[in-house]
Amino acid sequence: MKDLRKSVAVVTGSGRGIGREIAISLSREGARVVVNVKKRPEDGMETLGRVKDNSDGILVQADVSTRDGCKKLKESALKMFGGVDILVNNAGTSIAMPFIDSDDALIEKTIKTNLLGPLYCSQEFAGAMGPGSIIINVSSLAGIRPMKYLSVYGITKFGIIGLTQYMALELSEKGIRVNAVAPSVVRTRMGESLLSMMKLNDEEYGRRYTLTGKIIEPEEVADAVLFLIRNESITGQTIIIDSGQMLMGPFSGEFI
Ligand SMILES: NC(=O)c1ccc[n+]([C@@H]2O[C@H](COP(=O)([O-])OP(=O)(O)OC[C@H]3O[C@@H](n4cnc5c(N)ncnc54)[C@H](OP(=O)(O)O)[C@@H]3O)[C@@H](O)[C@H]2O)c1
């Protein structure tokens, strides 16, 4: 999709962090943006205010880990803008924990939010999307290779890459492309909480675990998302944004 002006984009979990930056970047390109939060409308209003500096948008409160939440999001977007061209499955949850200690509530919440949600939302939106539309999934470096204490999170992020490829294969029949991004540690609440569990600050993380010497900024993930949206010859692919972390050996900081 070369020209995003007048397109309609839905970004799940865009009340803060990576989702917020993706929403703002899309609005700068002229896209109208549907901002989504689960339970913090004040966060969503802040993102929406930034979106409206550039284009138009709405805020929809919906839990996208459920089929009903994804339906509500789709219906609100269609009612307001009449169609959807871009879906970014960004909403996610993560907690670092040894595999053996991960309880059922954690397992179920993580799988519902990170894997079932993108599947439900993609089904709902793909049915309403026309040729030239695109779905972007947010995976993780933990979905490319295993990372200690991120097993439950990691399997959902491996799954998202599989979902991306399967959807690319089938949705091509409708002219829809599907791609993913897989970042390593990004400067957001989620990224900072991972580092604090590992007793690392940004500088130490950058020095010990990356080739570039720095944590990833959410804007850099948003740039990769825009690239995948624009390039009409890329589908079924995952872009890794990891500051070279994968070449640095295992990510084995000391957990509490
Ligand atoms: N930060 C990193 O280091 C990193 C690295 C690799 C991949 N990622 C992935 O990037 C994505 C965004 O992460 P982030 O770092 O921006 O996280 P974040 O700062 O924790 O923000 C996550 C956002 O998702 C929303 N959300 C969670 N569950 C939701 C649901 N069921 N329905 C609607 N919204 C929901 C949260 O809203 P509420 O507060 O309302 O729940 C929050 O606004 C996630 O998929 C994450 O796995 C992050």
The ligand as an SDF file (V2000), in Angstrom:
LIG
                    3D

 48 52  0  0  0  0  0  0  0  0999 V2000
    8.5790   -4.1250   24.8420 N   0  0  0  0  0  0  0  0  0  0  0  0
    9.2940   -5.1300   24.3800 C   0  0  0  0  0  0  0  0  0  0  0  0
   10.4650   -5.3060   24.7820 O   0  0  0  0  0  0  0  0  0  0  0  0
    8.7110   -6.0630   23.3400 C   0  0  0  0  0  0  0  0  0  0  0  0
    9.5940   -6.9090   22.6610 C   0  0  0  0  0  0  0  0  0  0  0  0
    9.0900   -7.7690   21.6940 C   0  0  0  0  0  0  0  0  0  0  0  0
    7.7420   -7.7870   21.4030 C   0  0  0  0  0  0  0  0  0  0  0  0
    6.8990   -6.9510   22.0920 N   0  0  0  0  0  0  0  0  0  0  0  0
    5.4730   -7.0230   21.7530 C   0  0  0  0  0  0  0  0  0  0  0  0
    5.0340   -5.7480   21.3430 O   0  0  0  0  0  0  0  0  0  0  0  0
    3.6500   -5.5900   21.6500 C   0  0  0  0  0  0  0  0  0  0  0  0
    3.4360   -4.3100   22.4100 C   0  0  0  0  0  0  0  0  0  0  0  0
    4.2350   -4.3570   23.5800 O   0  0  0  0  0  0  0  0  0  0  0  0
    4.6050   -3.0800   24.4760 P   0  0  0  0  0  0  0  0  0  0  0  0
    6.0070   -3.2390   24.8640 O   0  0  0  0  0  0  0  0  0  0  0  0
    4.1470   -1.8320   23.8280 O   0  0  0  0  0  0  0  0  0  0  0  0
    3.7320   -3.4390   25.7560 O   0  0  0  0  0  0  0  0  0  0  0  0
    3.0100   -2.5370   26.8560 P   0  0  0  0  0  0  0  0  0  0  0  0
    3.7760   -1.2830   27.0690 O   0  0  0  0  0  0  0  0  0  0  0  0
    2.7720   -3.4310   27.9990 O   0  0  0  0  0  0  0  0  0  0  0  0
    1.6370   -2.1870   26.1320 O   0  0  0  0  0  0  0  0  0  0  0  0
    0.7590   -3.2180   25.7860 C   0  0  0  0  0  0  0  0  0  0  0  0
   -0.5570   -2.6160   25.4210 C   0  0  0  0  0  0  0  0  0  0  0  0
   -1.4150   -3.6850   25.0240 O   0  0  0  0  0  0  0  0  0  0  0  0
   -2.6710   -3.5070   25.6570 C   0  0  0  0  0  0  0  0  0  0  0  0
   -3.3780   -4.7600   25.8350 N   0  0  0  0  0  0  0  0  0  0  0  0
   -2.9690   -5.8580   26.5210 C   0  0  0  0  0  0  0  0  0  0  0  0
   -3.9220   -6.8070   26.4770 N   0  0  0  0  0  0  0  0  0  0  0  0
   -4.9400   -6.2930   25.7460 C   0  0  0  0  0  0  0  0  0  0  0  0
   -6.2070   -6.7900   25.3550 C   0  0  0  0  0  0  0  0  0  0  0  0
   -6.6030   -8.0220   25.6990 N   0  0  0  0  0  0  0  0  0  0  0  0
   -7.0230   -6.0090   24.6260 N   0  0  0  0  0  0  0  0  0  0  0  0
   -6.6360   -4.7590   24.2610 C   0  0  0  0  0  0  0  0  0  0  0  0
   -5.4480   -4.2270   24.6040 N   0  0  0  0  0  0  0  0  0  0  0  0
   -4.6100   -4.9950   25.3410 C   0  0  0  0  0  0  0  0  0  0  0  0
   -2.3510   -2.8510   26.9910 C   0  0  0  0  0  0  0  0  0  0  0  0
   -3.5100   -2.1660   27.4410 O   0  0  0  0  0  0  0  0  0  0  0  0
   -4.0790   -2.2720   28.9490 P   0  0  0  0  0  0  0  0  0  0  0  0
   -3.1020   -1.5450   29.7880 O   0  0  0  0  0  0  0  0  0  0  0  0
   -5.4050   -1.6290   28.8220 O   0  0  0  0  0  0  0  0  0  0  0  0
   -4.1330   -3.7560   29.2600 O   0  0  0  0  0  0  0  0  0  0  0  0
   -1.2110   -1.8990   26.5880 C   0  0  0  0  0  0  0  0  0  0  0  0
   -1.7080   -0.6620   26.1490 O   0  0  0  0  0  0  0  0  0  0  0  0
    3.2450   -6.8520   22.4260 C   0  0  0  0  0  0  0  0  0  0  0  0
    2.6340   -7.7780   21.5640 O   0  0  0  0  0  0  0  0  0  0  0  0
    4.5820   -7.3900   22.9130 C   0  0  0  0  0  0  0  0  0  0  0  0
    4.5350   -8.7630   23.1530 O   0  0  0  0  0  0  0  0  0  0  0  0
    7.3470   -6.0910   23.0470 C   0  0  0  0  0  0  0  0  0  0  0  0
  1  2  1  0
  2  3  2  0
  2  4  1  0
  4  5  1  0
  4 48  2  0
  5  6  2  0
  6  7  1  0
  7  8  2  0
  8  9  1  0
  8 48  1  0
  9 10  1  0
  9 46  1  0
 10 11  1  0
 11 12  1  0
 11 44  1  0
 12 13  1  0
 13 14  1  0
 14 15  2  0
 14 16  1  0
 14 17  1  0
 17 18  1  0
 18 19  2  0
 18 20  1  0
 18 21  1  0
 21 22  1  0
 22 23  1  0
 23 24  1  0
 23 42  1  0
 24 25  1  0
 25 26  1  0
 25 36  1  0
 26 27  1  0
 26 35  1  0
 27 28  2  0
 28 29  1  0
 29 30  1  0
 29 35  2  0
 30 31  1  0
 30 32  2  0
 32 33  1  0
 33 34  2  0
 34 35  1  0
 36 37  1  0
 36 42  1  0
 37 38  1  0
 38 39  2  0
 38 40  1  0
 38 41  1  0
 42 43  1  0
 44 45  1  0
 44 46  1  0
 46 47  1  0
M  CHG  2   8   1  16  -1
M  END
$$$$
